[in-house]
């Protein structure tokens, strides 16, 4: 569990061997006025999974080679114009 302030991001990184399946679950609470997205990337910037405007769910991806992967949760507060 962690706190995500408006218009910030929090990334979690881990090294993985090739051919590993990674699965996780998430649940967003108390984010009034915020839109939360997630994206999973490798060190070359390839996007392995992503979803916008999340609240609760699961994600999974398979690592093809040994690499460090990161999942970032991104908070955005839409501007009111």
PDB file of N, CA, C and O in Angstrom, chain B, residues numbered from 101:
ATOM      1  N   UNK B 101       0.847  -1.163   0.000  1.00  0.00           N
ATOM      2  CA  UNK B 101       0.000   0.000   0.000  1.00  0.00           C
ATOM      3  C   UNK B 101       0.906   1.243   0.000  1.00  0.00           C
ATOM      4  O   UNK B 101       1.934   1.286   0.675  1.00  0.00           O
ATOM      5  N   UNK B 102       0.489   2.247  -0.777  1.00  0.00           N
ATOM      6  CA  UNK B 102       1.217   3.507  -0.785  1.00  0.00           C
ATOM      7  C   UNK B 102       0.277   4.643  -1.150  1.00  0.00           C
ATOM      8  O   UNK B 102      -0.786   4.428  -1.733  1.00  0.00           O
ATOM      9  N   UNK B 103       0.681   5.839  -0.802  1.00  0.00           N
ATOM     10  CA  UNK B 103      -0.098   7.042  -1.107  1.00  0.00           C
ATOM     11  C   UNK B 103       0.429   7.642  -2.407  1.00  0.00           C
ATOM     12  O   UNK B 103       1.637   7.738  -2.622  1.00  0.00           O
ATOM     13  N   UNK B 104      -0.497   8.040  -3.258  1.00  0.00           N
ATOM     14  CA  UNK B 104      -0.148   8.645  -4.538  1.00  0.00           C
ATOM     15  C   UNK B 104      -0.765  10.040  -4.583  1.00  0.00           C
ATOM     16  O   UNK B 104      -1.977  10.187  -4.740  1.00  0.00           O
ATOM     17  N   UNK B 105       0.076  11.058  -4.443  1.00  0.00           N
ATOM     18  CA  UNK B 105      -0.406  12.439  -4.463  1.00  0.00           C
ATOM     19  C   UNK B 105      -0.882  12.807  -5.861  1.00  0.00           C
ATOM     20  O   UNK B 105      -0.442  12.202  -6.838  1.00  0.00           O
ATOM     21  N   UNK B 106      -1.782  13.799  -5.973  1.00  0.00           N
ATOM     22  CA  UNK B 106      -2.270  14.224  -7.287  1.00  0.00           C
ATOM     23  C   UNK B 106      -1.129  14.647  -8.207  1.00  0.00           C
ATOM     24  O   UNK B 106      -0.171  15.288  -7.773  1.00  0.00           O
ATOM     25  N   UNK B 107      -1.242  14.282  -9.474  1.00  0.00           N
ATOM     26  CA  UNK B 107      -0.280  14.638 -10.530  1.00  0.00           C
ATOM     27  C   UNK B 107       1.138  14.160 -10.233  1.00  0.00           C
ATOM     28  O   UNK B 107       2.109  14.864 -10.508  1.00  0.00           O
ATOM     29  N   UNK B 108       1.251  12.961  -9.670  1.00  0.00           N
ATOM     30  CA  UNK B 108       2.545  12.332  -9.431  1.00  0.00           C
ATOM     31  C   UNK B 108       2.487  10.895  -9.928  1.00  0.00           C
ATOM     32  O   UNK B 108       1.445  10.429 -10.390  1.00  0.00           O
ATOM     33  N   UNK B 109       3.606  10.204  -9.830  1.00  0.00           N
ATOM     34  CA  UNK B 109       3.622   8.781 -10.156  1.00  0.00           C
ATOM     35  C   UNK B 109       4.482   8.032  -9.154  1.00  0.00           C
ATOM     36  O   UNK B 109       5.394   8.597  -8.550  1.00  0.00           O
ATOM     37  N   UNK B 110       4.181   6.763  -8.988  1.00  0.00           N
ATOM     38  CA  UNK B 110       4.950   5.872  -8.108  1.00  0.00           C
ATOM     39  C   UNK B 110       5.286   4.643  -8.927  1.00  0.00           C
ATOM     40  O   UNK B 110       4.399   4.003  -9.492  1.00  0.00           O
ATOM     41  N   UNK B 111       6.583   4.308  -8.992  1.00  0.00           N
ATOM     42  CA  UNK B 111       7.026   3.160  -9.774  1.00  0.00           C
ATOM     43  C   UNK B 111       7.657   2.110  -8.872  1.00  0.00           C
ATOM     44  O   UNK B 111       8.391   2.437  -7.940  1.00  0.00           O
ATOM     45  N   UNK B 112       7.368   0.865  -9.154  1.00  0.00           N
ATOM     46  CA  UNK B 112       7.945  -0.277  -8.458  1.00  0.00           C
ATOM     47  C   UNK B 112       8.760  -1.060  -9.478  1.00  0.00           C
ATOM     48  O   UNK B 112       8.273  -1.348 -10.572  1.00  0.00           O
ATOM     49  N   UNK B 113      10.018  -1.411  -9.123  1.00  0.00           N
ATOM     50  CA  UNK B 113      10.906  -2.106 -10.062  1.00  0.00           C
ATOM     51  C   UNK B 113      11.330  -3.453  -9.496  1.00  0.00           C
ATOM     52  O   UNK B 113      11.421  -3.642  -8.283  1.00  0.00           O
ATOM     53  N   UNK B 114      11.589  -4.388 -10.418  1.00  0.00           N
ATOM     54  CA  UNK B 114      12.084  -5.699 -10.013  1.00  0.00           C
ATOM     55  C   UNK B 114      12.821  -6.334 -11.188  1.00  0.00           C
ATOM     56  O   UNK B 114      12.454  -6.138 -12.346  1.00  0.00           O
ATOM     57  N   UNK B 115      13.864  -7.095 -10.873  1.00  0.00           N
ATOM     58  CA  UNK B 115      14.588  -7.861 -11.891  1.00  0.00           C
ATOM     59  C   UNK B 115      13.908  -9.212 -12.047  1.00  0.00           C
ATOM     60  O   UNK B 115      13.473  -9.820 -11.069  1.00  0.00           O
ATOM     61  N   UNK B 116      13.822  -9.678 -13.300  1.00  0.00           N
ATOM     62  CA  UNK B 116      13.192 -10.964 -13.558  1.00  0.00           C
ATOM     63  C   UNK B 116      13.958 -11.737 -14.608  1.00  0.00           C
ATOM     64  O   UNK B 116      14.556 -11.157 -15.514  1.00  0.00           O
ATOM     65  N   UNK B 117      13.935 -13.036 -14.478  1.00  0.00           N
ATOM     66  CA  UNK B 117      14.514 -13.932 -15.473  1.00  0.00           C
ATOM     67  C   UNK B 117      13.593 -13.952 -16.691  1.00  0.00           C
ATOM     68  O   UNK B 117      12.449 -13.503 -16.621  1.00  0.00           O
ATOM     69  N   UNK B 118      14.094 -14.471 -17.793  1.00  0.00           N
ATOM     70  CA  UNK B 118      13.269 -14.620 -18.981  1.00  0.00           C
ATOM     71  C   UNK B 118      12.226 -15.705 -18.780  1.00  0.00           C
ATOM     72  O   UNK B 118      12.415 -16.623 -17.983  1.00  0.00           O
ATOM     73  N   UNK B 119      11.131 -15.592 -19.504  1.00  0.00           N
ATOM     74  CA  UNK B 119      10.038 -16.576 -19.470  1.00  0.00           C
ATOM     75  C   UNK B 119       9.338 -16.682 -18.122  1.00  0.00           C
ATOM     76  O   UNK B 119       8.882 -17.762 -17.748  1.00  0.00           O
ATOM     77  N   UNK B 120       9.247 -15.585 -17.395  1.00  0.00           N
ATOM     78  CA  UNK B 120       8.502 -15.570 -16.138  1.00  0.00           C
ATOM     79  C   UNK B 120       7.170 -14.883 -16.355  1.00  0.00           C
ATOM     80  O   UNK B 120       7.087 -13.882 -17.067  1.00  0.00           O
ATOM     81  N   UNK B 121       6.136 -15.416 -15.744  1.00  0.00           N
ATOM     82  CA  UNK B 121       4.824 -14.779 -15.765  1.00  0.00           C
ATOM     83  C   UNK B 121       4.695 -13.941 -14.502  1.00  0.00           C
ATOM     84  O   UNK B 121       4.947 -14.414 -13.393  1.00  0.00           O
ATOM     85  N   UNK B 122       4.302 -12.700 -14.689  1.00  0.00           N
ATOM     86  CA  UNK B 122       4.114 -11.776 -13.577  1.00  0.00           C
ATOM     87  C   UNK B 122       2.642 -11.409 -13.530  1.00  0.00           C
ATOM     88  O   UNK B 122       2.060 -11.026 -14.545  1.00  0.00           O
ATOM     89  N   UNK B 123       2.044 -11.523 -12.365  1.00  0.00           N
ATOM     90  CA  UNK B 123       0.633 -11.178 -12.201  1.00  0.00           C
ATOM     91  C   UNK B 123       0.472 -10.375 -10.920  1.00  0.00           C
ATOM     92  O   UNK B 123       1.182 -10.607  -9.942  1.00  0.00           O
ATOM     93  N   UNK B 124      -0.445  -9.447 -10.927  1.00  0.00           N
ATOM     94  CA  UNK B 124      -0.690  -8.629  -9.752  1.00  0.00           C
ATOM     95  C   UNK B 124      -2.115  -8.124  -9.728  1.00  0.00           C
ATOM     96  O   UNK B 124      -2.837  -8.194 -10.723  1.00  0.00           O
ATOM     97  N   UNK B 125      -2.502  -7.618  -8.584  1.00  0.00           N
ATOM     98  CA  UNK B 125      -3.819  -7.017  -8.396  1.00  0.00           C
ATOM     99  C   UNK B 125      -3.634  -5.631  -7.820  1.00  0.00           C
ATOM    100  O   UNK B 125      -2.648  -5.364  -7.132  1.00  0.00           O
ATOM    101  N   UNK B 126      -4.583  -4.744  -8.097  1.00  0.00           N
ATOM    102  CA  UNK B 126      -4.529  -3.389  -7.561  1.00  0.00           C
ATOM    103  C   UNK B 126      -5.931  -2.935  -7.183  1.00  0.00           C
ATOM    104  O   UNK B 126      -6.930  -3.423  -7.712  1.00  0.00           O
ATOM    105  N   UNK B 127      -5.976  -1.992  -6.258  1.00  0.00           N
ATOM    106  CA  UNK B 127      -7.232  -1.369  -5.863  1.00  0.00           C
ATOM    107  C   UNK B 127      -6.928   0.066  -5.463  1.00  0.00           C
ATOM    108  O   UNK B 127      -6.077   0.313  -4.607  1.00  0.00           O
ATOM    109  N   UNK B 128      -7.618   1.003  -6.078  1.00  0.00           N
ATOM    110  CA  UNK B 128      -7.437   2.423  -5.810  1.00  0.00           C
ATOM    111  C   UNK B 128      -8.544   2.868  -4.857  1.00  0.00           C
ATOM    112  O   UNK B 128      -9.722   2.602  -5.095  1.00  0.00           O
ATOM    113  N   UNK B 129      -8.158   3.544  -3.784  1.00  0.00           N
ATOM    114  CA  UNK B 129      -9.157   4.072  -2.843  1.00  0.00           C
ATOM    115  C   UNK B 129      -8.893   5.555  -2.615  1.00  0.00           C
ATOM    116  O   UNK B 129      -7.759   6.022  -2.713  1.00  0.00           O
ATOM    117  N   UNK B 130      -9.944   6.271  -2.316  1.00  0.00           N
ATOM    118  CA  UNK B 130      -9.855   7.698  -1.985  1.00  0.00           C
ATOM    119  C   UNK B 130      -9.051   8.512  -2.986  1.00  0.00           C
ATOM    120  O   UNK B 130      -8.020   9.088  -2.639  1.00  0.00           O
ATOM    121  N   UNK B 131      -9.521   8.560  -4.224  1.00  0.00           N
ATOM    122  CA  UNK B 131      -8.852   9.363  -5.251  1.00  0.00           C
ATOM    123  C   UNK B 131      -9.853  10.306  -5.917  1.00  0.00           C
ATOM    124  O   UNK B 131      -9.958  10.320  -7.144  1.00  0.00           O
ATOM    125  N   UNK B 132     -10.595  11.097  -5.124  1.00  0.00           N
ATOM    126  CA  UNK B 132     -11.613  11.975  -5.719  1.00  0.00           C
ATOM    127  C   UNK B 132     -10.982  13.011  -6.646  1.00  0.00           C
ATOM    128  O   UNK B 132     -10.024  13.687  -6.272  1.00  0.00           O
ATOM    129  N   UNK B 133     -11.522  13.128  -7.845  1.00  0.00           N
ATOM    130  CA  UNK B 133     -11.028  14.087  -8.817  1.00  0.00           C
ATOM    131  C   UNK B 133      -9.784  13.648  -9.561  1.00  0.00           C
ATOM    132  O   UNK B 133      -9.300  14.373 -10.430  1.00  0.00           O
ATOM    133  N   UNK B 134      -9.257  12.481  -9.242  1.00  0.00           N
ATOM    134  CA  UNK B 134      -8.050  11.995  -9.906  1.00  0.00           C
ATOM    135  C   UNK B 134      -8.379  10.853 -10.863  1.00  0.00           C
ATOM    136  O   UNK B 134      -9.320  10.089 -10.648  1.00  0.00           O
ATOM    137  N   UNK B 135      -7.587  10.759 -11.911  1.00  0.00           N
ATOM    138  CA  UNK B 135      -7.641   9.616 -12.821  1.00  0.00           C
ATOM    139  C   UNK B 135      -6.318   8.884 -12.642  1.00  0.00           C
ATOM    140  O   UNK B 135      -5.255   9.489 -12.777  1.00  0.00           O
ATOM    141  N   UNK B 136      -6.370   7.584 -12.338  1.00  0.00           N
ATOM    142  CA  UNK B 136      -5.161   6.804 -12.106  1.00  0.00           C
ATOM    143  C   UNK B 136      -4.970   5.826 -13.269  1.00  0.00           C
ATOM    144  O   UNK B 136      -5.901   5.116 -13.651  1.00  0.00           O
ATOM    145  N   UNK B 137      -3.766   5.795 -13.822  1.00  0.00           N
ATOM    146  CA  UNK B 137      -3.394   4.865 -14.888  1.00  0.00           C
ATOM    147  C   UNK B 137      -2.229   4.019 -14.393  1.00  0.00           C
ATOM    148  O   UNK B 137      -1.571   4.369 -13.413  1.00  0.00           O
ATOM    149  N   UNK B 138      -1.977   2.901 -15.074  1.00  0.00           N
ATOM    150  CA  UNK B 138      -0.736   2.163 -14.823  1.00  0.00           C
ATOM    151  C   UNK B 138      -0.103   1.785 -16.146  1.00  0.00           C
ATOM    152  O   UNK B 138      -0.778   1.646 -17.166  1.00  0.00           O
ATOM    153  N   UNK B 139       1.219   1.621 -16.104  1.00  0.00           N
ATOM    154  CA  UNK B 139       1.960   1.175 -17.274  1.00  0.00           C
ATOM    155  C   UNK B 139       3.117   0.305 -16.780  1.00  0.00           C
ATOM    156  O   UNK B 139       3.759   0.618 -15.777  1.00  0.00           O
ATOM    157  N   UNK B 140       3.375  -0.796 -17.502  1.00  0.00           N
ATOM    158  CA  UNK B 140       4.493  -1.695 -17.202  1.00  0.00           C
ATOM    159  C   UNK B 140       5.476  -1.578 -18.358  1.00  0.00           C
ATOM    160  O   UNK B 140       5.106  -1.739 -19.521  1.00  0.00           O
ATOM    161  N   UNK B 141       6.767  -1.289 -18.017  1.00  0.00           N
ATOM    162  CA  UNK B 141       7.797  -1.110 -19.046  1.00  0.00           C
ATOM    163  C   UNK B 141       9.040  -1.930 -18.707  1.00  0.00           C
ATOM    164  O   UNK B 141       9.296  -2.264 -17.551  1.00  0.00           O
ATOM    165  N   UNK B 142       9.811  -2.244 -19.768  1.00  0.00           N
ATOM    166  CA  UNK B 142      11.136  -2.830 -19.549  1.00  0.00           C
ATOM    167  C   UNK B 142      12.162  -1.702 -19.622  1.00  0.00           C
ATOM    168  O   UNK B 142      11.790  -0.541 -19.792  1.00  0.00           O
ATOM    169  N   UNK B 143      13.446  -2.030 -19.495  1.00  0.00           N
ATOM    170  CA  UNK B 143      14.480  -0.994 -19.478  1.00  0.00           C
ATOM    171  C   UNK B 143      14.661  -0.306 -20.829  1.00  0.00           C
ATOM    172  O   UNK B 143      15.258   0.768 -20.897  1.00  0.00           O
ATOM    173  N   UNK B 144      14.153  -0.911 -21.904  1.00  0.00           N
ATOM    174  CA  UNK B 144      14.244  -0.290 -23.224  1.00  0.00           C
ATOM    175  C   UNK B 144      13.038   0.598 -23.518  1.00  0.00           C
ATOM    176  O   UNK B 144      12.945   1.190 -24.594  1.00  0.00           O
ATOM    177  N   UNK B 145      12.105   0.692 -22.548  1.00  0.00           N
ATOM    178  CA  UNK B 145      10.933   1.533 -22.728  1.00  0.00           C
ATOM    179  C   UNK B 145       9.769   0.852 -23.412  1.00  0.00           C
ATOM    180  O   UNK B 145       8.753   1.495 -23.678  1.00  0.00           O
ATOM    181  N   UNK B 146       9.889  -0.452 -23.709  1.00  0.00           N
ATOM    182  CA  UNK B 146       8.775  -1.179 -24.317  1.00  0.00           C
ATOM    183  C   UNK B 146       7.637  -1.313 -23.305  1.00  0.00           C
ATOM    184  O   UNK B 146       7.868  -1.666 -22.149  1.00  0.00           O
ATOM    185  N   UNK B 147       6.430  -1.037 -23.736  1.00  0.00           N
ATOM    186  CA  UNK B 147       5.259  -1.161 -22.871  1.00  0.00           C
ATOM    187  C   UNK B 147       4.743  -2.590 -22.945  1.00  0.00           C
ATOM    188  O   UNK B 147       4.399  -3.083 -24.019  1.00  0.00           O
ATOM    189  N   UNK B 148       4.692  -3.252 -21.789  1.00  0.00           N
ATOM    190  CA  UNK B 148       4.255  -4.644 -21.722  1.00  0.00           C
ATOM    191  C   UNK B 148       2.794  -4.771 -21.299  1.00  0.00           C
ATOM    192  O   UNK B 148       2.135  -5.757 -21.628  1.00  0.00           O
ATOM    193  N   UNK B 149       2.292  -3.787 -20.577  1.00  0.00           N
ATOM    194  CA  UNK B 149       0.889  -3.765 -20.161  1.00  0.00           C
ATOM    195  C   UNK B 149       0.566  -2.335 -19.754  1.00  0.00           C
ATOM    196  O   UNK B 149       1.434  -1.608 -19.271  1.00  0.00           O
ATOM    197  N   UNK B 150      -0.679  -1.938 -19.951  1.00  0.00           N
ATOM    198  CA  UNK B 150      -1.107  -0.621 -19.487  1.00  0.00           C
ATOM    199  C   UNK B 150      -2.619  -0.550 -19.471  1.00  0.00           C
ATOM    200  O   UNK B 150      -3.306  -1.276 -20.188  1.00  0.00           O
ATOM    201  N   UNK B 151      -3.118   0.344 -18.634  1.00  0.00           N
ATOM    202  CA  UNK B 151      -4.554   0.562 -18.563  1.00  0.00           C
ATOM    203  C   UNK B 151      -4.790   1.949 -18.001  1.00  0.00           C
ATOM    204  O   UNK B 151      -4.059   2.409 -17.124  1.00  0.00           O
ATOM    205  N   UNK B 152      -5.810   2.608 -18.511  1.00  0.00           N
ATOM    206  CA  UNK B 152      -6.132   3.962 -18.077  1.00  0.00           C
ATOM    207  C   UNK B 152      -7.371   3.977 -17.196  1.00  0.00           C
ATOM    208  O   UNK B 152      -8.238   3.108 -17.291  1.00  0.00           O
ATOM    209  N   UNK B 153      -7.429   4.977 -16.346  1.00  0.00           N
ATOM    210  CA  UNK B 153      -8.579   5.238 -15.473  1.00  0.00           C
ATOM    211  C   UNK B 153      -8.979   3.990 -14.687  1.00  0.00           C
ATOM    212  O   UNK B 153     -10.107   3.508 -14.787  1.00  0.00           O
ATOM    213  N   UNK B 154      -8.034   3.484 -13.908  1.00  0.00           N
ATOM    214  CA  UNK B 154      -8.246   2.235 -13.173  1.00  0.00           C
ATOM    215  C   UNK B 154      -8.887   2.492 -11.813  1.00  0.00           C
ATOM    216  O   UNK B 154      -8.813   3.594 -11.270  1.00  0.00           O
ATOM    217  N   UNK B 155      -9.513   1.454 -11.283  1.00  0.00           N
ATOM    218  CA  UNK B 155     -10.041   1.524  -9.914  1.00  0.00           C
ATOM    219  C   UNK B 155      -9.712   0.232  -9.166  1.00  0.00           C
ATOM    220  O   UNK B 155      -9.255   0.269  -8.023  1.00  0.00           O
ATOM    221  N   UNK B 156      -9.942  -0.891  -9.807  1.00  0.00           N
ATOM    222  CA  UNK B 156      -9.650  -2.191  -9.200  1.00  0.00           C
ATOM    223  C   UNK B 156      -9.495  -3.198 -10.324  1.00  0.00           C
ATOM    224  O   UNK B 156     -10.254  -3.170 -11.293  1.00  0.00           O
ATOM    225  N   UNK B 157      -8.522  -4.084 -10.203  1.00  0.00           N
ATOM    226  CA  UNK B 157      -8.356  -5.073 -11.255  1.00  0.00           C
ATOM    227  C   UNK B 157      -7.075  -5.864 -11.110  1.00  0.00           C
ATOM    228  O   UNK B 157      -6.453  -5.892 -10.048  1.00  0.00           O
ATOM    229  N   UNK B 158      -6.693  -6.509 -12.204  1.00  0.00           N
ATOM    230  CA  UNK B 158      -5.511  -7.365 -12.243  1.00  0.00           C
ATOM    231  C   UNK B 158      -4.696  -7.036 -13.483  1.00  0.00           C
ATOM    232  O   UNK B 158      -5.214  -6.491 -14.457  1.00  0.00           O
ATOM    233  N   UNK B 159      -3.414  -7.375 -13.433  1.00  0.00           N
ATOM    234  CA  UNK B 159      -2.562  -7.232 -14.602  1.00  0.00           C
ATOM    235  C   UNK B 159      -1.660  -8.450 -14.680  1.00  0.00           C
ATOM    236  O   UNK B 159      -1.424  -9.132 -13.682  1.00  0.00           O
ATOM    237  N   UNK B 160      -1.156  -8.716 -15.888  1.00  0.00           N
ATOM    238  CA  UNK B 160      -0.188  -9.797 -16.052  1.00  0.00           C
ATOM    239  C   UNK B 160       0.612  -9.553 -17.326  1.00  0.00           C
ATOM    240  O   UNK B 160       0.142  -8.922 -18.272  1.00  0.00           O
ATOM    241  N   UNK B 161       1.834 -10.071 -17.317  1.00  0.00           N
ATOM    242  CA  UNK B 161       2.675 -10.029 -18.496  1.00  0.00           C
ATOM    243  C   UNK B 161       3.728 -11.120 -18.358  1.00  0.00           C
ATOM    244  O   UNK B 161       3.950 -11.640 -17.264  1.00  0.00           O
ATOM    245  N   UNK B 162       4.373 -11.466 -19.463  1.00  0.00           N
ATOM    246  CA  UNK B 162       5.429 -12.468 -19.471  1.00  0.00           C
ATOM    247  C   UNK B 162       6.733 -11.802 -19.870  1.00  0.00           C
ATOM    248  O   UNK B 162       6.797 -11.097 -20.877  1.00  0.00           O
ATOM    249  N   UNK B 163       7.775 -12.028 -19.074  1.00  0.00           N
ATOM    250  CA  UNK B 163       9.090 -11.487 -19.415  1.00  0.00           C
ATOM    251  C   UNK B 163       9.720 -12.400 -20.461  1.00  0.00           C
ATOM    252  O   UNK B 163       9.721 -13.621 -20.307  1.00  0.00           O
ATOM    253  N   UNK B 164      10.248 -11.812 -21.511  1.00  0.00           N
ATOM    254  CA  UNK B 164      10.857 -12.615 -22.565  1.00  0.00           C
ATOM    255  C   UNK B 164      12.333 -12.879 -22.299  1.00  0.00           C
ATOM    256  O   UNK B 164      12.852 -13.941 -22.643  1.00  0.00           O
ATOM    257  N   UNK B 165      13.007 -11.909 -21.683  1.00  0.00           N
ATOM    258  CA  UNK B 165      14.440 -12.023 -21.398  1.00  0.00           C
ATOM    259  C   UNK B 165      14.698 -11.501 -19.986  1.00  0.00           C
ATOM    260  O   UNK B 165      13.839 -10.851 -19.389  1.00  0.00           O
ATOM    261  N   UNK B 166      15.882 -11.789 -19.461  1.00  0.00           N
ATOM    262  CA  UNK B 166      16.273 -11.229 -18.174  1.00  0.00           C
ATOM    263  C   UNK B 166      16.322  -9.710 -18.315  1.00  0.00           C
ATOM    264  O   UNK B 166      16.981  -9.191 -19.217  1.00  0.00           O
ATOM    265  N   UNK B 167      15.627  -8.995 -17.428  1.00  0.00           N
ATOM    266  CA  UNK B 167      15.575  -7.541 -17.507  1.00  0.00           C
ATOM    267  C   UNK B 167      15.010  -7.004 -16.197  1.00  0.00           C
ATOM    268  O   UNK B 167      14.531  -7.762 -15.353  1.00  0.00           O
ATOM    269  N   UNK B 168      15.073  -5.699 -16.044  1.00  0.00           N
ATOM    270  CA  UNK B 168      14.410  -5.037 -14.930  1.00  0.00           C
ATOM    271  C   UNK B 168      13.125  -4.436 -15.475  1.00  0.00           C
ATOM    272  O   UNK B 168      13.138  -3.727 -16.481  1.00  0.00           O
ATOM    273  N   UNK B 169      12.034  -4.720 -14.817  1.00  0.00           N
ATOM    274  CA  UNK B 169      10.739  -4.236 -15.237  1.00  0.00           C
ATOM    275  C   UNK B 169      10.199  -3.294 -14.180  1.00  0.00           C
ATOM    276  O   UNK B 169      10.504  -3.439 -12.996  1.00  0.00           O
ATOM    277  N   UNK B 170       9.396  -2.328 -14.604  1.00  0.00           N
ATOM    278  CA  UNK B 170       8.779  -1.424 -13.651  1.00  0.00           C
ATOM    279  C   UNK B 170       7.303  -1.267 -13.965  1.00  0.00           C
ATOM    280  O   UNK B 170       6.894  -1.254 -15.126  1.00  0.00           O
ATOM    281  N   UNK B 171       6.516  -1.149 -12.913  1.00  0.00           N
ATOM    282  CA  UNK B 171       5.112  -0.791 -13.060  1.00  0.00           C
ATOM    283  C   UNK B 171       4.943   0.556 -12.394  1.00  0.00           C
ATOM    284  O   UNK B 171       5.333   0.748 -11.243  1.00  0.00           O
ATOM    285  N   UNK B 172       4.359   1.485 -13.128  1.00  0.00           N
ATOM    286  CA  UNK B 172       4.157   2.833 -12.621  1.00  0.00           C
ATOM    287  C   UNK B 172       2.668   3.122 -12.534  1.00  0.00           C
ATOM    288  O   UNK B 172       1.911   2.867 -13.471  1.00  0.00           O
ATOM    289  N   UNK B 173       2.271   3.653 -11.403  1.00  0.00           N
ATOM    290  CA  UNK B 173       0.913   4.136 -11.203  1.00  0.00           C
ATOM    291  C   UNK B 173       0.988   5.657 -11.312  1.00  0.00           C
ATOM    292  O   UNK B 173       1.789   6.296 -10.630  1.00  0.00           O
ATOM    293  N   UNK B 174       0.151   6.231 -12.173  1.00  0.00           N
ATOM    294  CA  UNK B 174       0.241   7.637 -12.517  1.00  0.00           C
ATOM    295  C   UNK B 174      -1.075   8.333 -12.179  1.00  0.00           C
ATOM    296  O   UNK B 174      -2.141   7.929 -12.645  1.00  0.00           O
ATOM    297  N   UNK B 175      -0.987   9.382 -11.366  1.00  0.00           N
ATOM    298  CA  UNK B 175      -2.157  10.170 -10.982  1.00  0.00           C
ATOM    299  C   UNK B 175      -2.241  11.410 -11.867  1.00  0.00           C
ATOM    300  O   UNK B 175      -1.251  12.109 -12.079  1.00  0.00           O
ATOM    301  N   UNK B 176      -3.431  11.663 -12.374  1.00  0.00           N
ATOM    302  CA  UNK B 176      -3.662  12.874 -13.159  1.00  0.00           C
ATOM    303  C   UNK B 176      -4.937  13.535 -12.664  1.00  0.00           C
ATOM    304  O   UNK B 176      -5.968  12.885 -12.495  1.00  0.00           O
ATOM    305  N   UNK B 177      -4.848  14.821 -12.440  1.00  0.00           N
ATOM    306  CA  UNK B 177      -6.040  15.592 -12.074  1.00  0.00           C
ATOM    307  C   UNK B 177      -6.397  16.439 -13.284  1.00  0.00           C
ATOM    308  O   UNK B 177      -5.655  17.350 -13.649  1.00  0.00           O
ATOM    309  N   UNK B 178      -7.536  16.140 -13.910  1.00  0.00           N
ATOM    310  CA  UNK B 178      -7.930  16.916 -15.089  1.00  0.00           C
ATOM    311  C   UNK B 178      -8.084  18.391 -14.729  1.00  0.00           C
ATOM    312  O   UNK B 178      -8.626  18.727 -13.677  1.00  0.00           O
ATOM    313  N   UNK B 179      -7.602  19.270 -15.612  1.00  0.00           N
ATOM    314  CA  UNK B 179      -7.747  20.703 -15.358  1.00  0.00           C
ATOM    315  C   UNK B 179      -9.191  21.100 -15.644  1.00  0.00           C
ATOM    316  O   UNK B 179      -9.812  20.617 -16.591  1.00  0.00           O
ATOM    317  N   UNK B 180      -9.696  21.970 -14.825  1.00  0.00           N
ATOM    318  CA  UNK B 180     -11.083  22.419 -14.998  1.00  0.00           C
ATOM    319  C   UNK B 180     -11.058  23.748 -15.733  1.00  0.00           C
ATOM    320  O   UNK B 180     -10.673  24.784 -15.191  1.00  0.00           O
ATOM    321  N   UNK B 181     -11.487  23.678 -16.997  1.00  0.00           N
ATOM    322  CA  UNK B 181     -11.487  24.897 -17.819  1.00  0.00           C
ATOM    323  C   UNK B 181     -12.869  25.222 -18.285  1.00  0.00           C
ATOM    324  O   UNK B 181     -13.066  26.212 -18.988  1.00  0.00           O
TER     325      UNK B 181
END
